[in-house]
């Protein structure tokens, strides 16, 4: 898919949300919302109490590593100790050593990846999620935790939008999602990233990927044992970390997704 220019930076798109996935936000063994809020809140307080200039950063880092559990899902992905909340309302996660947080002083040279990588890196979602879909995501998700989970799962986003667009008969227009009923129908789907009833909790999974020490593999669903061909919803089912123990569970999961697609398509057709 060709990249659209100019690229819209999705990391810090507006005052209501942001994404810290590239900084390892979801790579802790315990990456639940409750755990991350506790981690980031304490880290942000510690930073503002301890850091008055670059010379204070080693002391802050030492205290942070001592206070937190840094066990990871995937060893190759670094979990940056300088990721915290950027606002008092705790709506935005981001870089505590960024110059915008420190009166213009850029202290990102102390980070694991360094200033140049941090300043210049854009995740694949910038290139592989079409612009219209990016804009819709920005309109419907106002929660940093859910936003980062969904934004970085390209299959979850692109596959679903394609299904809805096929039902509607046209590409979905971002301005249509000013309507609250359309937002809520879309959010029902994206919230499954957190609440999906068929999620495999035992496996060390992030969407379709699972991890074994320093390696990651793409998971699969054994449709043959249920006497089924590969589901047309396979990409979405994998993105939701699905695991099925009976054909009835697979049927129910597919029905939930198709019902959501049809409901949103129906609302969209009647938007005018």
C-alpha positions in Angstrom: 0.0 0.0 0.0 1.6 3.3 -1.0 2.2 5.8 1.8 0.0 9.0 1.7 1.9 12.2 2.1 2.2 14.3 4.2 2.2 11.6 6.9 0.0 12.4 9.8 1.9 11.6 13.1 -0.3 9.3 15.1 1.9 9.1 18.3 0.5 12.3 19.9 -2.5 13.2 17.7 -4.6 15.4 20.1 -5.0 16.4 23.7 -7.1 13.3 24.5 -4.9 10.4 23.7 -1.5 9.2 22.6 0.4 6.0 21.9 3.5 4.7 23.7 3.7 1.2 22.2 7.1 1.8 20.5 8.5 2.6 23.9 7.5 -0.9 25.2 4.3 0.2 26.9 2.5 -3.1 26.3 5.6 -5.3 26.6 5.6 -5.8 30.3 4.4 -9.3 31.5 1.6 -7.4 33.3 0.4 -4.8 30.8 -3.1 -4.5 32.1 -4.5 -1.0 32.3 -4.5 -1.1 36.1 -0.8 -2.1 36.2 0.3 0.5 33.6 -1.6 3.3 35.3 0.1 2.5 38.6 3.5 2.2 36.9 3.2 5.4 34.8 1.7 7.5 37.6 4.5 6.6 40.1 7.2 7.1 37.4 5.8 10.5 36.4 5.7 11.7 40.1 9.2 10.4 40.6 10.5 12.2 37.5 9.1 15.6 38.5 10.4 15.2 42.0 13.9 14.1 41.2 14.8 15.5 37.8 15.7 19.2 37.5 18.3 18.7 34.8 20.3 16.1 32.8 22.6 15.4 35.7 19.6 14.0 37.7 18.6 11.4 35.1 20.9 8.5 36.3 19.5 8.8 39.8 15.9 8.8 38.4 16.7 5.7 36.3 18.2 3.8 39.1 15.2 4.5 41.4 12.8 3.5 38.6 14.5 0.2 37.9 14.6 -0.5 41.7 10.9 0.3 42.1 9.4 -1.5 39.1 9.0 -5.0 37.8 10.6 -4.8 34.3 9.9 -8.4 33.3 9.0 -8.4 29.6 6.9 -10.4 27.2 9.4 -10.1 24.4 13.1 -9.5 25.3 14.0 -7.8 22.1 11.5 -5.0 22.7 13.0 -2.4 25.1 10.7 -1.0 27.8 11.8 2.6 28.2 12.0 3.9 31.8 11.4 7.5 30.6 7.8 6.8 29.4 5.2 8.4 31.6 2.1 10.6 31.7 2.4 14.0 30.0 -0.6 15.7 31.6 -2.2 16.0 35.0 -5.4 14.2 33.8 -3.3 11.2 32.7 -4.9 11.1 29.3 -1.6 11.1 27.4 1.5 8.9 27.6 4.8 10.0 26.2 8.4 10.8 26.6 9.3 12.5 29.9 12.8 13.5 28.5 11.3 15.1 25.4 12.2 18.9 25.0 8.5 19.8 25.1 8.4 18.4 28.7 11.6 20.1 29.8 11.5 23.7 28.8 13.1 23.0 25.5 16.0 20.9 26.9 16.3 17.7 24.8 17.5 14.9 27.1 16.6 11.9 24.9 20.2 11.1 24.4 20.0 9.1 27.6 17.3 6.8 26.3 18.0 3.3 25.0 17.4 4.1 21.4 18.8 7.7 21.5 17.5 11.0 20.3 17.7 10.4 16.5 15.7 7.1 16.6 13.1 8.4 19.0 12.7 11.6 16.9 12.6 9.9 13.5 10.8 6.6 14.0 7.2 6.1 12.8 5.6 2.8 13.3 4.2 0.7 10.3 0.7 1.8 11.1 1.5 5.2 9.7 2.1 3.5 6.3 -0.3 0.6 6.2 -3.5 2.0 7.7 -5.1 4.2 5.1 -5.5 7.9 6.0 -9.3 7.7 6.2 -9.2 4.9 8.7 -6.6 6.7 10.7 -8.9 9.7 10.9 -11.8 7.5 12.0 -9.8 5.9 14.8 -8.9 9.4 16.0 -12.6 10.3 16.1 -13.9 7.3 17.9 -11.1 6.4 20.5 -10.4 8.8 23.3 -8.5 6.5 25.6 -4.7 6.1 25.5 -4.8 2.5 26.6 -7.2 1.3 23.9 -5.9 3.7 21.3 -2.4 2.2 21.5 -3.6 -1.4 21.4 -5.7 -0.8 18.3 -3.5 1.6 16.4 -0.6 -0.8 16.4 -2.7 -3.8 15.3 -3.0 -3.2 11.6 -4.9 -6.4 10.9 -7.5 -5.5 13.5 -8.1 -2.1 12.0 -7.8 -2.7 8.2 -9.7 -6.0 8.1 -12.7 -4.6 9.9 -12.9 -1.4 7.9 -12.7 -3.5 4.7 -15.6 -5.7 5.9 -17.8 -2.7 6.8 -16.9 -0.9 3.6 -17.9 -3.9 1.5 -21.3 -4.0 3.2 -21.8 -0.2 2.7 -20.6 -0.2 -0.9 -18.1 2.6 -0.4 -15.1 3.7 1.6 -16.1 5.0 5.0 -15.9 8.7 5.4 -14.4 10.1 8.7 -16.9 12.9 9.0 -19.7 10.4 9.4 -18.2 9.4 12.7 -19.2 12.6 14.3 -22.4 10.8 15.1 -22.4 9.2 18.5 -24.3 6.0 17.4 -21.7 5.3 14.8 -18.9 5.9 17.3 -20.5 3.5 19.8 -21.0 0.8 17.2 -17.3 1.0 16.2 -16.2 1.1 19.8 -18.0 -2.1 20.5 -15.7 -3.8 18.1 -12.4 -2.1 19.2 -13.1 -2.6 22.9 -13.0 -6.3 22.2 -9.2 -5.8 22.1 -9.5 -5.6 25.9 -12.7 -7.7 26.6 -12.8 -10.4 24.0 -14.4 -13.5 25.7 -12.3 -16.0 23.6 -9.0 -14.4 24.4 -6.2 -16.9 25.2 -5.0 -15.7 28.6 -2.4 -18.4 29.2 -0.2 -17.7 26.1 2.2 -14.9 26.0 0.3 -13.1 23.2 0.1 -9.7 21.7 -2.6 -10.0 19.0 -1.5 -12.6 16.5 2.0 -12.8 17.8 3.2 -14.9 20.7 6.6 -14.9 22.3 9.1 -17.4 23.5 12.0 -15.7 25.1 13.8 -13.6 22.4 11.6 -14.9 19.5 8.1 -14.2 18.3 5.9 -16.3 16.1 2.6 -15.8 14.4 -0.1 -17.9 16.1 -2.7 -19.9 14.2 -6.2 -21.4 14.8 -6.6 -25.1 14.2 -9.8 -25.0 12.1 -9.3 -28.6 10.9 -10.1 -30.0 14.3 -13.5 -28.3 14.1 -14.1 -29.6 10.6 -13.9 -26.0 9.3 -12.1 -24.2 6.5 -10.1 -21.1 7.5 -12.5 -18.4 8.6 -12.9 -15.3 6.5 -12.5 -13.5 9.8 -9.2 -15.3 10.6 -7.1 -12.1 10.7 -9.4 -10.5 13.2 -9.7 -13.6 15.3 -5.9 -13.8 15.5 -5.6 -10.1 16.4 -8.0 -10.7 19.3 -5.7 -13.5 20.5 -8.5 -16.0 20.1 -8.4 -19.6 21.3 -11.4 -22.0 20.8 -12.1 -25.2 22.5 -15.2 -26.2 20.6 -16.8 -25.4 17.2 -19.6 -23.7 19.0 -17.2 -21.1 20.4 -15.8 -20.3 17.0 -19.4 -20.0 15.6 -20.3 -17.6 18.4 -17.2 -15.5 17.9 -17.8 -15.2 14.1 -21.5 -14.3 14.8 -20.4 -11.5 17.2 -18.1 -9.9 14.6 -20.5 -10.3 11.7 -23.3 -8.8 13.8 -21.2 -5.8 14.6 -20.2 -5.3 11.0 -23.8 -5.5 9.8 -25.1 -3.2 12.6 -22.5 -0.5 11.8 -23.1 -0.8 8.1 -26.8 -0.3 8.7 -26.2 2.8 10.8 -23.8 4.1 8.3 -26.2 3.8 5.3 -28.8 5.7 7.3 -26.4 8.4 8.4 -27.9 11.1 6.2 
